[in-house]
Amino acid sequence: MNDNILIMPNGSKWKPSTSSDTVHCVNCENAVDTPAEVASYPNGNCPDCGNSWTGAERRSTSIIVTAPEAITGET
Ligand SMILES: [Zn+2]
């Protein structure tokens, strides 16, 4: 996973917000939330119960907004 770092004009560095997809399996109610596993949807199988995705899964996208966090800010 790449960590994108935002660098402000004053030279301070900040972490940007990120988003993630989640697929909720209808067979085992496993919540698949890793990018590699979500990438198998809808043509692959649930990595937890092994059943193929049915297309009836509930899919949600979460926007994770991280509060600005100074990594380096002092000069
Ligand atoms: Zn499953």
N, CA, C, O and the ligand as a Tripos MOL2 file, in Angstrom:
@<TRIPOS>MOLECULE
protein
  301   299    76     0     0
PROTEIN
NO_CHARGES

@<TRIPOS>ATOM
      1 N           0.8490   -1.1880    0.0000 N.3       1 MET1
      2 CA          0.0000    0.0000    0.0000 C.3       1 MET1
      3 C           0.8880    1.2420    0.0000 C.2       1 MET1
      4 O           1.8540    1.3370    0.7570 O.2       1 MET1
      5 N           0.5450    2.1700   -0.8480 N.am      2 ASN2
      6 CA          1.3150    3.4030   -0.8870 C.3       2 ASN2
      7 C           0.7680    4.3970    0.1220 C.2       2 ASN2
      8 O          -0.4450    4.5580    0.2600 O.2       2 ASN2
      9 N           1.6350    5.0310    0.7930 N.am      3 ASP3
     10 CA          1.2210    6.1100    1.6660 C.3       3 ASP3
     11 C           1.4390    7.4210    0.9400 C.2       3 ASP3
     12 O           2.5710    7.8540    0.7210 O.2       3 ASP3
     13 N           0.3430    8.0370    0.5750 N.am      4 ASN4
     14 CA          0.4640    9.3450   -0.0450 C.3       4 ASN4
     15 C           0.5970   10.3860    1.0490 C.2       4 ASN4
     16 O          -0.1560   10.3930    2.0230 O.2       4 ASN4
     17 N           1.5210   11.2200    0.8760 N.am      5 ILE5
     18 CA          1.7630   12.2690    1.8610 C.3       5 ILE5
     19 C           1.5350   13.6260    1.2110 C.2       5 ILE5
     20 O           2.0740   13.9290    0.1460 O.2       5 ILE5
     21 N           0.7360   14.4170    1.8700 N.am      6 LEU6
     22 CA          0.5150   15.7690    1.3820 C.3       6 LEU6
     23 C           1.5540   16.6880    2.0170 C.2       6 LEU6
     24 O           1.7650   16.6690    3.2290 O.2       6 LEU6
     25 N           2.1850   17.4770    1.1860 N.am      7 ILE7
     26 CA          3.1890   18.4090    1.6960 C.3       7 ILE7
     27 C           2.6750   19.8270    1.5000 C.2       7 ILE7
     28 O           2.4440   20.2750    0.3770 O.2       7 ILE7
     29 N           2.5030   20.5070    2.5950 N.am      8 MET8
     30 CA          1.9790   21.8670    2.5540 C.3       8 MET8
     31 C           3.0840   22.8490    2.1620 C.2       8 MET8
     32 O           4.2740   22.5620    2.2900 O.2       8 MET8
     33 N           2.6450   24.0340    1.6730 N.am      9 PRO9
     34 CA          3.6400   25.0410    1.2520 C.3       9 PRO9
     35 C           4.6600   25.3610    2.3380 C.2       9 PRO9
     36 O           5.7980   25.7240    2.0390 O.2       9 PRO9
     37 N           4.2540   25.2270    3.5900 N.am     10 ASN10
     38 CA          5.2020   25.5440    4.6590 C.3      10 ASN10
     39 C           6.1160   24.3750    4.9850 C.2      10 ASN10
     40 O           6.9400   24.4460    5.8960 O.2      10 ASN10
     41 N           5.9550   23.2920    4.2190 N.am     11 GLY11
     42 CA          6.8730   22.1780    4.3930 C.3      11 GLY11
     43 C           6.3730   21.0970    5.3330 C.2      11 GLY11
     44 O           6.9980   20.0430    5.4440 O.2      11 GLY11
     45 N           5.2490   21.3370    6.0180 N.am     12 SER12
     46 CA          4.7270   20.3060    6.9030 C.3      12 SER12
     47 C           4.0770   19.1970    6.0770 C.2      12 SER12
     48 O           3.5730   19.4480    4.9830 O.2      12 SER12
     49 N           4.0890   17.9850    6.5950 N.am     13 LYS13
     50 CA          3.5530   16.8360    5.8680 C.3      13 LYS13
     51 C           2.3160   16.3110    6.5780 C.2      13 LYS13
     52 O           2.2580   16.2700    7.8070 O.2      13 LYS13
     53 N           1.3200   15.9080    5.7790 N.am     14 TRP14
     54 CA          0.0350   15.4820    6.3210 C.3      14 TRP14
     55 C          -0.4110   14.2040    5.6300 C.2      14 TRP14
     56 O          -0.1160   13.9730    4.4570 O.2      14 TRP14
     57 N          -1.1170   13.3920    6.3730 N.am     15 LYS15
     58 CA         -1.7270   12.2010    5.7870 C.3      15 LYS15
     59 C          -3.0940   12.5770    5.2130 C.2      15 LYS15
     60 O          -3.8810   13.2380    5.8900 O.2      15 LYS15
     61 N          -3.3900   12.1650    3.9760 N.am     16 PRO16
     62 CA         -4.6950   12.4590    3.4000 C.3      16 PRO16
     63 C          -5.7390   11.4660    3.9040 C.2      16 PRO16
     64 O          -5.4100   10.4550    4.5230 O.2      16 PRO16
     65 N          -6.9840   11.7720    3.6300 N.am     17 SER17
     66 CA         -8.0390   10.8270    3.9690 C.3      17 SER17
     67 C          -8.0160    9.6690    2.9830 C.2      17 SER17
     68 O          -7.5020    9.8000    1.8720 O.2      17 SER17
     69 N          -8.5680    8.5430    3.3890 N.am     18 THR18
     70 CA         -8.6170    7.3790    2.5250 C.3      18 THR18
     71 C         -10.0280    6.8330    2.5000 C.2      18 THR18
     72 O         -10.8480    7.1760    3.3520 O.2      18 THR18
     73 N         -10.3130    5.9810    1.5230 N.am     19 SER19
     74 CA        -11.6150    5.3300    1.4620 C.3      19 SER19
     75 C         -11.4050    3.8400    1.2810 C.2      19 SER19
     76 O         -10.3620    3.4070    0.7900 O.2      19 SER19
     77 N         -12.4000    3.0560    1.6790 N.am     20 SER20
     78 CA        -12.2950    1.6210    1.5070 C.3      20 SER20
     79 C         -13.6600    1.0450    1.1750 C.2      20 SER20
     80 O         -14.6870    1.5270    1.6530 O.2      20 SER20
     81 N         -13.6560    0.0050    0.3480 N.am     21 ASP21
     82 CA        -14.8820   -0.7010    0.0060 C.3      21 ASP21
     83 C         -15.0670   -1.8680    0.9570 C.2      21 ASP21
     84 O         -14.1010   -2.5020    1.3830 O.2      21 ASP21
     85 N         -16.3130   -2.1410    1.2800 N.am     22 THR22
     86 CA        -16.6250   -3.3070    2.0840 C.3      22 THR22
     87 C         -17.7530   -4.0700    1.4010 C.2      22 THR22
     88 O         -18.7600   -3.4820    1.0080 O.2      22 THR22
     89 N         -17.5780   -5.4000    1.2600 N.am     23 VAL23
     90 CA        -18.6270   -6.2520    0.7200 C.3      23 VAL23
     91 C         -19.0750   -7.1990    1.8240 C.2      23 VAL23
     92 O         -18.2630   -7.9030    2.4250 O.2      23 VAL23
     93 N         -20.3750   -7.2060    2.0820 N.am     24 HIS24
     94 CA        -20.9180   -8.0600    3.1330 C.3      24 HIS24
     95 C         -21.5070   -9.3190    2.4910 C.2      24 HIS24
     96 O         -22.4920   -9.2480    1.7560 O.2      24 HIS24
     97 N         -20.8930  -10.4670    2.7760 N.am     25 CYS25
     98 CA        -21.3280  -11.7270    2.2020 C.3      25 CYS25
     99 C         -22.7260  -12.0890    2.7130 C.2      25 CYS25
    100 O         -23.0250  -11.9210    3.8950 O.2      25 CYS25
    101 N         -23.5820  -12.5900    1.8050 N.am     26 VAL26
    102 CA        -24.9340  -12.9690    2.2200 C.3      26 VAL26
    103 C         -24.9650  -14.3940    2.7610 C.2      26 VAL26
    104 O         -25.9360  -14.7950    3.4020 O.2      26 VAL26
    105 N         -23.9040  -15.1610    2.5050 N.am     27 ASN27
    106 CA        -23.8820  -16.5510    2.9570 C.3      27 ASN27
    107 C         -23.3260  -16.6980    4.3630 C.2      27 ASN27
    108 O         -23.8450  -17.4810    5.1580 O.2      27 ASN27
    109 N         -22.2880  -15.9590    4.6710 N.am     28 CYS28
    110 CA        -21.6910  -16.1090    5.9870 C.3      28 CYS28
    111 C         -21.6080  -14.7740    6.7250 C.2      28 CYS28
    112 O         -21.1250  -14.7130    7.8560 O.2      28 CYS28
    113 N         -22.0740  -13.7210    6.0870 N.am     29 GLU29
    114 CA        -22.0550  -12.3910    6.6840 C.3      29 GLU29
    115 C         -20.6430  -11.9120    6.9850 C.2      29 GLU29
    116 O         -20.4210  -11.0370    7.8220 O.2      29 GLU29
    117 N         -19.6920  -12.5200    6.2690 N.am     30 ASN30
    118 CA        -18.3340  -12.0240    6.3690 C.3      30 ASN30
    119 C         -18.2630  -10.6380    5.7400 C.2      30 ASN30
    120 O         -18.8060  -10.4080    4.6600 O.2      30 ASN30
    121 N         -17.6110   -9.7510    6.4010 N.am     31 ALA31
    122 CA        -17.4030   -8.4230    5.8370 C.3      31 ALA31
    123 C         -16.0150   -8.3660    5.2320 C.2      31 ALA31
    124 O         -15.0040   -8.3410    5.9340 O.2      31 ALA31
    125 N         -15.9970   -8.3460    3.9010 N.am     32 VAL32
    126 CA        -14.7230   -8.3150    3.1910 C.3      32 VAL32
    127 C         -14.3070   -6.8660    3.0130 C.2      32 VAL32
    128 O         -15.0140   -6.0820    2.3790 O.2      32 VAL32
    129 N         -13.2000   -6.5270    3.5530 N.am     33 ASP33
    130 CA        -12.8220   -5.1170    3.4880 C.3      33 ASP33
    131 C         -11.3830   -4.8760    3.0450 C.2      33 ASP33
    132 O         -10.9200   -3.7360    3.0330 O.2      33 ASP33
    133 N         -10.6830   -5.9330    2.6850 N.am     34 THR34
    134 CA         -9.3400   -5.6910    2.1700 C.3      34 THR34
    135 C          -9.4150   -5.4860    0.6620 C.2      34 THR34
    136 O         -10.1930   -6.1640   -0.0100 O.2      34 THR34
    137 N          -8.6310   -4.5750    0.1230 N.am     35 PRO35
    138 CA         -8.7020   -4.2780   -1.3150 C.3      35 PRO35
    139 C          -8.5260   -5.5180   -2.1850 C.2      35 PRO35
    140 O          -9.1940   -5.6510   -3.2110 O.2      35 PRO35
    141 N          -7.6380   -6.4250   -1.7890 N.am     36 ALA36
    142 CA         -7.3960   -7.6150   -2.5970 C.3      36 ALA36
    143 C          -8.6240   -8.5130   -2.6370 C.2      36 ALA36
    144 O          -8.9400   -9.0930   -3.6760 O.2      36 ALA36
    145 N          -9.3070   -8.6260   -1.5230 N.am     37 GLU37
    146 CA        -10.4950   -9.4770   -1.4830 C.3      37 GLU37
    147 C         -11.6760   -8.8110   -2.1660 C.2      37 GLU37
    148 O         -12.4460   -9.4760   -2.8590 O.2      37 GLU37
    149 N         -11.8260   -7.5110   -1.9810 N.am     38 VAL38
    150 CA        -12.9150   -6.8070   -2.6470 C.3      38 VAL38
    151 C         -12.7330   -6.8590   -4.1600 C.2      38 VAL38
    152 O         -13.7100   -6.8360   -4.9080 O.2      38 VAL38
    153 N         -11.4830   -6.9310   -4.6060 N.am     39 ALA39
    154 CA        -11.2050   -6.9840   -6.0410 C.3      39 ALA39
    155 C         -11.7370   -8.2640   -6.6640 C.2      39 ALA39
    156 O         -11.9260   -8.3230   -7.8790 O.2      39 ALA39
    157 N         -11.9860   -9.2970   -5.8510 N.am     40 SER40
    158 CA        -12.5180  -10.5580   -6.3700 C.3      40 SER40
    159 C         -14.0170  -10.4600   -6.6090 C.2      40 SER40
    160 O         -14.6100  -11.3580   -7.2070 O.2      40 SER40
    161 N         -14.6260   -9.3910   -6.1540 N.am     41 TYR41
    162 CA        -16.0620   -9.2030   -6.3220 C.3      41 TYR41
    163 C         -16.3380   -8.5010   -7.6280 C.2      41 TYR41
    164 O         -15.5980   -7.5720   -7.9510 O.2      41 TYR41
    165 N         -17.3440   -8.8670   -8.4100 N.am     42 PRO42
    166 CA        -18.3470   -9.8990   -8.1310 C.3      42 PRO42
    167 C         -18.0780  -11.2250   -8.8330 C.2      42 PRO42
    168 O         -18.9710  -12.0700   -8.9000 O.2      42 PRO42
    169 N         -16.8780  -11.4290   -9.3540 N.am     43 ASN43
    170 CA        -16.6360  -12.6110  -10.1790 C.3      43 ASN43
    171 C         -15.9740  -13.7470   -9.4220 C.2      43 ASN43
    172 O         -15.8150  -14.8320   -9.9790 O.2      43 ASN43
    173 N         -15.5870  -13.5400   -8.1860 N.am     44 GLY44
    174 CA        -14.8790  -14.5770   -7.4510 C.3      44 GLY44
    175 C         -15.7310  -15.1880   -6.3580 C.2      44 GLY44
    176 O         -16.9580  -15.2390   -6.4390 O.2      44 GLY44
    177 N         -15.0380  -15.6450   -5.3400 N.am     45 ASN45
    178 CA        -15.7200  -16.2870   -4.2270 C.3      45 ASN45
    179 C         -15.4420  -15.5270   -2.9350 C.2      45 ASN45
    180 O         -14.4460  -14.8150   -2.8050 O.2      45 ASN45
    181 N         -16.3500  -15.7030   -1.9960 N.am     46 CYS46
    182 CA        -16.1130  -15.1560   -0.6680 C.3      46 CYS46
    183 C         -14.8870  -15.8460   -0.0800 C.2      46 CYS46
    184 O         -14.8440  -17.0760   -0.0440 O.2      46 CYS46
    185 N         -13.9070  -15.1040    0.3730 N.am     47 PRO47
    186 CA        -12.6850  -15.7250    0.8910 C.3      47 PRO47
    187 C         -12.9200  -16.4200    2.2300 C.2      47 PRO47
    188 O         -12.0660  -17.1800    2.6850 O.2      47 PRO47
    189 N         -14.0350  -16.1780    2.8510 N.am     48 ASP48
    190 CA        -14.2860  -16.7470    4.1700 C.3      48 ASP48
    191 C         -15.0520  -18.0560    4.0760 C.2      48 ASP48
    192 O         -14.6300  -19.0490    4.6680 O.2      48 ASP48
    193 N         -16.1810  -18.0910    3.3410 N.am     49 CYS49
    194 CA        -16.9980  -19.3030    3.2670 C.3      49 CYS49
    195 C         -16.8100  -20.0210    1.9440 C.2      49 CYS49
    196 O         -17.2380  -21.1680    1.8090 O.2      49 CYS49
    197 N         -16.1740  -19.3760    0.9490 N.am     50 GLY50
    198 CA        -15.8830  -20.0450   -0.3090 C.3      50 GLY50
    199 C         -17.0250  -20.0550   -1.3030 C.2      50 GLY50
    200 O         -16.8480  -20.5170   -2.4300 O.2      50 GLY50
    201 N         -18.1920  -19.5600   -0.9200 N.am     51 ASN51
    202 CA        -19.3110  -19.4880   -1.8500 C.3      51 ASN51
    203 C         -19.0830  -18.3520   -2.8360 C.2      51 ASN51
    204 O         -18.4960  -17.3240   -2.4980 O.2      51 ASN51
    205 N         -19.5590  -18.5570   -4.0650 N.am     52 SER52
    206 CA        -19.4060  -17.5020   -5.0460 C.3      52 SER52
    207 C         -20.3080  -16.3330   -4.6750 C.2      52 SER52
    208 O         -21.3730  -16.4940   -4.0790 O.2      52 SER52
    209 N         -19.8390  -15.1670   -5.0470 N.am     53 TRP53
    210 CA        -20.6680  -13.9830   -4.8060 C.3      53 TRP53
    211 C         -21.9650  -14.1090   -5.5950 C.2      53 TRP53
    212 O         -21.9510  -14.5470   -6.7450 O.2      53 TRP53
    213 N         -23.0710  -13.7320   -4.9950 N.am     54 THR54
    214 CA        -24.3690  -13.8960   -5.6440 C.3      54 THR54
    215 C         -24.8360  -12.6230   -6.3240 C.2      54 THR54
    216 O         -25.7550  -12.6610   -7.1420 O.2      54 THR54
    217 N         -24.2310  -11.5180   -6.0030 N.am     55 GLY55
    218 CA        -24.6900  -10.2440   -6.5380 C.3      55 GLY55
    219 C         -25.6750   -9.5680   -5.6060 C.2      55 GLY55
    220 O         -26.0690   -8.4250   -5.8370 O.2      55 GLY55
    221 N         -26.0730  -10.2620   -4.5630 N.am     56 ALA56
    222 CA        -27.0200   -9.6920   -3.6040 C.3      56 ALA56
    223 C         -26.3180   -9.1250   -2.3860 C.2      56 ALA56
    224 O         -26.9450   -8.7130   -1.4100 O.2      56 ALA56
    225 N         -24.9930   -9.1150   -2.4760 N.am     57 GLU57
    226 CA        -24.2460   -8.6290   -1.3320 C.3      57 GLU57
    227 C         -24.5050   -7.1500   -1.0870 C.2      57 GLU57
    228 O         -24.8370   -6.3860   -1.9930 O.2      57 GLU57
    229 N         -24.3450   -6.7970    0.1210 N.am     58 ARG58
    230 CA        -24.4340   -5.3840    0.4660 C.3      58 ARG58
    231 C         -23.0330   -4.8010    0.4000 C.2      58 ARG58
    232 O         -22.0980   -5.2840    1.0400 O.2      58 ARG58
    233 N         -22.9250   -3.7700   -0.3780 N.am     59 ARG59
    234 CA        -21.6070   -3.1860   -0.5730 C.3      59 ARG59
    235 C         -21.6220   -1.7490   -0.0870 C.2      59 ARG59
    236 O         -22.5520   -0.9930   -0.3690 O.2      59 ARG59
    237 N         -20.6220   -1.3970    0.6160 N.am     60 SER60
    238 CA        -20.5770   -0.0360    1.1350 C.3      60 SER60
    239 C         -19.1740    0.5280    0.9770 C.2      60 SER60
    240 O         -18.1810   -0.2000    0.9730 O.2      60 SER60
    241 N         -19.1270    1.8100    0.8520 N.am     61 THR61
    242 CA        -17.8420    2.4880    0.7510 C.3      61 THR61
    243 C         -17.6990    3.4240    1.9360 C.2      61 THR61
    244 O         -18.5440    4.2850    2.1810 O.2      61 THR61
    245 N         -16.6480    3.2410    2.6370 N.am     62 SER62
    246 CA        -16.4020    4.0930    3.7880 C.3      62 SER62
    247 C         -15.3230    5.1030    3.4470 C.2      62 SER62
    248 O         -14.2590    4.7500    2.9380 O.2      62 SER62
    249 N         -15.6020    6.3220    3.7240 N.am     63 ILE63
    250 CA        -14.5740    7.3450    3.5860 C.3      63 ILE63
    251 C         -13.9590    7.5600    4.9620 C.2      63 ILE63
    252 O         -14.6230    7.9950    5.9030 O.2      63 ILE63
    253 N         -12.7110    7.2530    5.0490 N.am     64 ILE64
    254 CA        -12.0280    7.3990    6.3300 C.3      64 ILE64
    255 C         -11.2770    8.7210    6.3130 C.2      64 ILE64
    256 O         -10.2600    8.8740    5.6380 O.2      64 ILE64
    257 N         -11.7920    9.6460    7.0550 N.am     65 VAL65
    258 CA        -11.1540   10.9520    7.0990 C.3      65 VAL65
    259 C         -10.2870   11.0220    8.3430 C.2      65 VAL65
    260 O         -10.7720   11.0590    9.4730 O.2      65 VAL65
    261 N          -9.0270   11.0370    8.0970 N.am     66 THR66
    262 CA         -8.1210   11.1590    9.2290 C.3      66 THR66
    263 C          -7.9230   12.6290    9.5400 C.2      66 THR66
    264 O          -7.6480   13.4420    8.6570 O.2      66 THR66
    265 N          -8.0640   12.9410   10.7770 N.am     67 ALA67
    266 CA         -7.7990   14.3180   11.1840 C.3      67 ALA67
    267 C          -6.3670   14.6610   10.8200 C.2      67 ALA67
    268 O          -5.4600   13.8480   10.9960 O.2      67 ALA67
    269 N          -6.1700   15.8550   10.3190 N.am     68 PRO68
    270 CA         -4.8140   16.2370    9.9410 C.3      68 PRO68
    271 C          -3.8320   15.9300   11.0680 C.2      68 PRO68
    272 O          -4.0130   16.3200   12.2210 O.2      68 PRO68
    273 N          -2.8160   15.2330   10.6840 N.am     69 GLU69
    274 CA         -1.8340   14.8170   11.6840 C.3      69 GLU69
    275 C          -0.4550   15.2350   11.2040 C.2      69 GLU69
    276 O           0.0120   14.7810   10.1600 O.2      69 GLU69
    277 N           0.1580   16.0560   11.9290 N.am     70 ALA70
    278 CA          1.4650   16.5410   11.5240 C.3      70 ALA70
    279 C           2.4870   15.4280   11.6990 C.2      70 ALA70
    280 O           2.6620   14.9040   12.7980 O.2      70 ALA70
    281 N           3.1560   15.0740   10.6180 N.am     71 ILE71
    282 CA          4.2160   14.0930   10.7020 C.3      71 ILE71
    283 C           5.5320   14.8230   11.0100 C.2      71 ILE71
    284 O           6.2750   14.4830   11.9310 O.2      71 ILE71
    285 N           5.7660   15.8330   10.1890 N.am     72 THR72
    286 CA          6.8660   16.7370   10.5280 C.3      72 THR72
    287 C           6.3560   18.1490   10.3620 C.2      72 THR72
    288 O           5.7880   18.4700    9.3180 O.2      72 THR72
    289 N           6.5270   18.9570   11.2950 N.am     73 GLY73
    290 CA          6.0290   20.3120   11.1920 C.3      73 GLY73
    291 C           7.0000   21.3180   11.7550 C.2      73 GLY73
    292 O           6.8470   22.5270   11.5820 O.2      73 GLY73
    293 N           7.9790   20.8090   12.4170 N.am     74 GLU74
    294 CA          8.9240   21.7220   13.0480 C.3      74 GLU74
    295 C          10.1150   21.9670   12.1320 C.2      74 GLU74
    296 O          10.5590   21.0790   11.4040 O.2      74 GLU74
    297 N          10.6000   23.1450   12.1850 N.am     75 THR75
    298 CA         11.7600   23.4570   11.3800 C.3      75 THR75
    299 C          12.9040   23.8920   12.2790 C.2      75 THR75
    300 O          13.9900   24.2040   11.7900 O.2      75 THR75
    301 ZN        -18.9930  -15.7460    2.8100 Zn       76 ZN76
@<TRIPOS>BOND
     1     1     2 1
     2     2     3 1
     3     3     4 2
     4     3     5 am
     5     5     6 1
     6     6     7 1
     7     7     8 2
     8     7     9 am
     9     9    10 1
    10    10    11 1
    11    11    12 2
    12    11    13 am
    13    13    14 1
    14    14    15 1
    15    15    16 2
    16    15    17 am
    17    17    18 1
    18    18    19 1
    19    19    20 2
    20    19    21 am
    21    21    22 1
    22    22    23 1
    23    23    24 2
    24    23    25 am
    25    25    26 1
    26    26    27 1
    27    27    28 2
    28    27    29 am
    29    29    30 1
    30    30    31 1
    31    31    32 2
    32    31    33 am
    33    33    34 1
    34    34    35 1
    35    35    36 2
    36    35    37 am
    37    37    38 1
    38    38    39 1
    39    39    40 2
    40    39    41 am
    41    41    42 1
    42    42    43 1
    43    43    44 2
    44    43    45 am
    45    45    46 1
    46    46    47 1
    47    47    48 2
    48    47    49 am
    49    49    50 1
    50    50    51 1
    51    51    52 2
    52    51    53 am
    53    53    54 1
    54    54    55 1
    55    55    56 2
    56    55    57 am
    57    57    58 1
    58    58    59 1
    59    59    60 2
    60    59    61 am
    61    61    62 1
    62    62    63 1
    63    63    64 2
    64    63    65 am
    65    65    66 1
    66    66    67 1
    67    67    68 2
    68    67    69 am
    69    69    70 1
    70    70    71 1
    71    71    72 2
    72    71    73 am
    73    73    74 1
    74    74    75 1
    75    75    76 2
    76    75    77 am
    77    77    78 1
    78    78    79 1
    79    79    80 2
    80    79    81 am
    81    81    82 1
    82    82    83 1
    83    83    84 2
    84    83    85 am
    85    85    86 1
    86    86    87 1
    87    87    88 2
    88    87    89 am
    89    89    90 1
    90    90    91 1
    91    91    92 2
    92    91    93 am
    93    93    94 1
    94    94    95 1
    95    95    96 2
    96    95    97 am
    97    97    98 1
    98    98    99 1
    99    99   100 2
   100    99   101 am
   101   101   102 1
   102   102   103 1
   103   103   104 2
   104   103   105 am
   105   105   106 1
   106   106   107 1
   107   107   108 2
   108   107   109 am
   109   109   110 1
   110   110   111 1
   111   111   112 2
   112   111   113 am
   113   113   114 1
   114   114   115 1
   115   115   116 2
   116   115   117 am
   117   117   118 1
   118   118   119 1
   119   119   120 2
   120   119   121 am
   121   121   122 1
   122   122   123 1
   123   123   124 2
   124   123   125 am
   125   125   126 1
   126   126   127 1
   127   127   128 2
   128   127   129 am
   129   129   130 1
   130   130   131 1
   131   131   132 2
   132   131   133 am
   133   133   134 1
   134   134   135 1
   135   135   136 2
   136   135   137 am
   137   137   138 1
   138   138   139 1
   139   139   140 2
   140   139   141 am
   141   141   142 1
   142   142   143 1
   143   143   144 2
   144   143   145 am
   145   145   146 1
   146   146   147 1
   147   147   148 2
   148   147   149 am
   149   149   150 1
   150   150   151 1
   151   151   152 2
   152   151   153 am
   153   153   154 1
   154   154   155 1
   155   155   156 2
   156   155   157 am
   157   157   158 1
   158   158   159 1
   159   159   160 2
   160   159   161 am
   161   161   162 1
   162   162   163 1
   163   163   164 2
   164   163   165 am
   165   165   166 1
   166   166   167 1
   167   167   168 2
   168   167   169 am
   169   169   170 1
   170   170   171 1
   171   171   172 2
   172   171   173 am
   173   173   174 1
   174   174   175 1
   175   175   176 2
   176   175   177 am
   177   177   178 1
   178   178   179 1
   179   179   180 2
   180   179   181 am
   181   181   182 1
   182   182   183 1
   183   183   184 2
   184   183   185 am
   185   185   186 1
   186   186   187 1
   187   187   188 2
   188   187   189 am
   189   189   190 1
   190   190   191 1
   191   191   192 2
   192   191   193 am
   193   193   194 1
   194   194   195 1
   195   195   196 2
   196   195   197 am
   197   197   198 1
   198   198   199 1
   199   199   200 2
   200   199   201 am
   201   201   202 1
   202   202   203 1
   203   203   204 2
   204   203   205 am
   205   205   206 1
   206   206   207 1
   207   207   208 2
   208   207   209 am
   209   209   210 1
   210   210   211 1
   211   211   212 2
   212   211   213 am
   213   213   214 1
   214   214   215 1
   215   215   216 2
   216   215   217 am
   217   217   218 1
   218   218   219 1
   219   219   220 2
   220   219   221 am
   221   221   222 1
   222   222   223 1
   223   223   224 2
   224   223   225 am
   225   225   226 1
   226   226   227 1
   227   227   228 2
   228   227   229 am
   229   229   230 1
   230   230   231 1
   231   231   232 2
   232   231   233 am
   233   233   234 1
   234   234   235 1
   235   235   236 2
   236   235   237 am
   237   237   238 1
   238   238   239 1
   239   239   240 2
   240   239   241 am
   241   241   242 1
   242   242   243 1
   243   243   244 2
   244   243   245 am
   245   245   246 1
   246   246   247 1
   247   247   248 2
   248   247   249 am
   249   249   250 1
   250   250   251 1
   251   251   252 2
   252   251   253 am
   253   253   254 1
   254   254   255 1
   255   255   256 2
   256   255   257 am
   257   257   258 1
   258   258   259 1
   259   259   260 2
   260   259   261 am
   261   261   262 1
   262   262   263 1
   263   263   264 2
   264   263   265 am
   265   265   266 1
   266   266   267 1
   267   267   268 2
   268   267   269 am
   269   269   270 1
   270   270   271 1
   271   271   272 2
   272   271   273 am
   273   273   274 1
   274   274   275 1
   275   275   276 2
   276   275   277 am
   277   277   278 1
   278   278   279 1
   279   279   280 2
   280   279   281 am
   281   281   282 1
   282   282   283 1
   283   283   284 2
   284   283   285 am
   285   285   286 1
   286   286   287 1
   287   287   288 2
   288   287   289 am
   289   289   290 1
   290   290   291 1
   291   291   292 2
   292   291   293 am
   293   293   294 1
   294   294   295 1
   295   295   296 2
   296   295   297 am
   297   297   298 1
   298   298   299 1
   299   299   300 2
@<TRIPOS>SUBSTRUCTURE
     1 MET1         2 RESIDUE 1 A MET
     2 ASN2         6 RESIDUE 1 A ASN
     3 ASP3        10 RESIDUE 1 A ASP
     4 ASN4        14 RESIDUE 1 A ASN
     5 ILE5        18 RESIDUE 1 A ILE
     6 LEU6        22 RESIDUE 1 A LEU
     7 ILE7        26 RESIDUE 1 A ILE
     8 MET8        30 RESIDUE 1 A MET
     9 PRO9        34 RESIDUE 1 A PRO
    10 ASN10       38 RESIDUE 1 A ASN
    11 GLY11       42 RESIDUE 1 A GLY
    12 SER12       46 RESIDUE 1 A SER
    13 LYS13       50 RESIDUE 1 A LYS
    14 TRP14       54 RESIDUE 1 A TRP
    15 LYS15       58 RESIDUE 1 A LYS
    16 PRO16       62 RESIDUE 1 A PRO
    17 SER17       66 RESIDUE 1 A SER
    18 THR18       70 RESIDUE 1 A THR
    19 SER19       74 RESIDUE 1 A SER
    20 SER20       78 RESIDUE 1 A SER
    21 ASP21       82 RESIDUE 1 A ASP
    22 THR22       86 RESIDUE 1 A THR
    23 VAL23       90 RESIDUE 1 A VAL
    24 HIS24       94 RESIDUE 1 A HIS
    25 CYS25       98 RESIDUE 1 A CYS
    26 VAL26      102 RESIDUE 1 A VAL
    27 ASN27      106 RESIDUE 1 A ASN
    28 CYS28      110 RESIDUE 1 A CYS
    29 GLU29      114 RESIDUE 1 A GLU
    30 ASN30      118 RESIDUE 1 A ASN
    31 ALA31      122 RESIDUE 1 A ALA
    32 VAL32      126 RESIDUE 1 A VAL
    33 ASP33      130 RESIDUE 1 A ASP
    34 THR34      134 RESIDUE 1 A THR
    35 PRO35      138 RESIDUE 1 A PRO
    36 ALA36      142 RESIDUE 1 A ALA
    37 GLU37      146 RESIDUE 1 A GLU
    38 VAL38      150 RESIDUE 1 A VAL
    39 ALA39      154 RESIDUE 1 A ALA
    40 SER40      158 RESIDUE 1 A SER
    41 TYR41      162 RESIDUE 1 A TYR
    42 PRO42      166 RESIDUE 1 A PRO
    43 ASN43      170 RESIDUE 1 A ASN
    44 GLY44      174 RESIDUE 1 A GLY
    45 ASN45      178 RESIDUE 1 A ASN
    46 CYS46      182 RESIDUE 1 A CYS
    47 PRO47      186 RESIDUE 1 A PRO
    48 ASP48      190 RESIDUE 1 A ASP
    49 CYS49      194 RESIDUE 1 A CYS
    50 GLY50      198 RESIDUE 1 A GLY
    51 ASN51      202 RESIDUE 1 A ASN
    52 SER52      206 RESIDUE 1 A SER
    53 TRP53      210 RESIDUE 1 A TRP
    54 THR54      214 RESIDUE 1 A THR
    55 GLY55      218 RESIDUE 1 A GLY
    56 ALA56      222 RESIDUE 1 A ALA
    57 GLU57      226 RESIDUE 1 A GLU
    58 ARG58      230 RESIDUE 1 A ARG
    59 ARG59      234 RESIDUE 1 A ARG
    60 SER60      238 RESIDUE 1 A SER
    61 THR61      242 RESIDUE 1 A THR
    62 SER62      246 RESIDUE 1 A SER
    63 ILE63      250 RESIDUE 1 A ILE
    64 ILE64      254 RESIDUE 1 A ILE
    65 VAL65      258 RESIDUE 1 A VAL
    66 THR66      262 RESIDUE 1 A THR
    67 ALA67      266 RESIDUE 1 A ALA
    68 PRO68      270 RESIDUE 1 A PRO
    69 GLU69      274 RESIDUE 1 A GLU
    70 ALA70      278 RESIDUE 1 A ALA
    71 ILE71      282 RESIDUE 1 A ILE
    72 THR72      286 RESIDUE 1 A THR
    73 GLY73      290 RESIDUE 1 A GLY
    74 GLU74      294 RESIDUE 1 A GLU
    75 THR75      298 RESIDUE 1 A THR
    76 ZN76       301 GROUP 0 **** ****
